[in-house]
Amino acid sequence: MHPAAAVAGFAFERVPHHRHATRSTASAAGAPMGGPDIPEDSERPVFYLHGTTDGLVAFSSATAQRDALIDAWEMDEQEVLADDAEHTWTRYVSEAGTVFEFVQHEWECDWTLADMPLRGHCFPGSPSLLGCGEDNALHWGETVMQFFVDHPKAD
């Protein structure tokens, strides 16, 4: 299967193009997942990454969205996938088996928007535009694609 992805801002969502496609969402800072009012019947796998020092979208908005999603879908913390000085990656699972993975990180970029330093508003594992550097423990593109592969649409 060749994955198809739609890109809107920093959100990446696998588009259902045939019956074997997935309906997963990967989001970086700046791509809201529906705001704090998340419908209970909208469960789908979600991967969300946000820098704690984000200069554009406050980290508090990420934790508010995380908490709203966990509440709406009645999720429990399943496991901490990574935890070090630079990032924490936590998996939550609903009773229906829907997975939500939340990554908070300390990596930063040197980019600015007007006079505003973006700092933690960046893509780990990338040296290019809005990249946090190549040597991060997590590489955004690879991680998102693997998340899509690991969480296919249920028939």
Residue pairs with C-beta under 8 A, 6 or more apart in sequence:
1 20
1 21
3 14
3 22
3 145
3 148
3 149
4 14
4 15
4 17
4 21
5 12
5 13
5 14
5 15
5 148
6 12
6 13
6 14
6 15
8 31
9 30
9 31
10 27
10 28
10 29
10 30
10 31
11 25
11 26
11 27
11 28
11 31
12 25
12 26
12 27
12 144
13 23
13 24
13 25
13 26
14 21
14 22
14 23
14 24
14 148
15 21
16 22
16 23
16 153
19 155
20 152
20 153
21 153
22 45
22 148
22 151
22 152
22 153
23 44
23 45
23 153
24 44
24 45
24 46
24 47
24 147
24 148
24 151
24 153
25 33
25 44
25 45
25 46
25 47
26 46
26 47
26 48
26 49
26 144
26 147
26 148
27 33
27 46
27 47
27 48
27 49
28 48
28 49
28 50
28 123
28 140
29 49
29 50
29 51
29 54
29 56
29 57
29 62
29 120
29 121
30 56
30 57
30 121
32 65
33 46
33 48
33 65
33 69
34 42
35 65
35 68
36 64
36 65
36 68
37 68
38 68
38 69
38 72
38 73
39 72
40 72
40 73
43 73
43 94
43 96
43 98
44 98
45 98
45 99
45 100
45 147
45 151
46 69
46 99
46 100
46 101
47 101
47 103
47 143
47 144
47 147
48 62
48 65
48 66
48 100
48 101
48 102
48 103
49 102
49 103
49 104
49 105
49 124
49 138
49 140
50 57
50 59
50 62
50 102
50 103
50 104
50 105
50 120
51 59
51 104
51 105
51 106
51 107
51 108
51 119
51 120
51 121
51 122
51 132
52 59
52 104
52 105
52 106
52 120
53 59
53 106
53 108
53 119
53 120
54 62
54 118
54 119
54 120
54 121
55 113
55 116
55 117
55 118
55 119
55 120
55 121
56 113
56 116
56 118
56 121
57 121
59 104
59 120
62 102
62 104
66 100
66 102
69 75
69 100
70 92
70 100
73 94
73 96
73 98
73 100
74 94
74 95
75 92
75 93
75 94
75 98
75 100
76 92
76 93
77 90
77 91
77 92
78 91
78 92
78 93
78 99
79 90
79 91
80 88
80 89
80 90
80 91
81 89
81 90
81 91
81 101
82 88
82 89
82 103
82 137
82 138
83 89
84 137
85 106
86 105
86 106
86 107
86 136
86 137
87 103
87 104
87 105
87 106
87 107
87 124
87 136
87 137
87 138
88 103
88 104
88 105
89 101
89 102
89 103
89 138
90 101
90 102
90 103
91 99
91 100
91 101
92 99
92 100
92 101
92 102
93 99
93 100
94 100
99 151
101 147
103 138
105 120
105 124
105 132
105 136
105 138
106 120
107 120
107 122
107 124
107 132
107 133
107 136
108 119
108 120
108 122
108 132
109 118
109 119
109 121
109 122
109 130
109 131
109 132
109 133
110 117
111 117
111 118
111 121
111 122
111 129
111 130
112 118
118 130
120 132
121 130
122 130
122 131
122 132
123 130
123 131
123 132
123 140
123 141
124 131
124 132
124 133
124 136
124 137
124 138
124 139
124 140
125 131
125 132
125 133
125 134
125 136
125 138
125 139
125 140
125 141
125 142
125 143
126 132
126 133
126 134
126 139
126 140
126 141
127 133
127 134
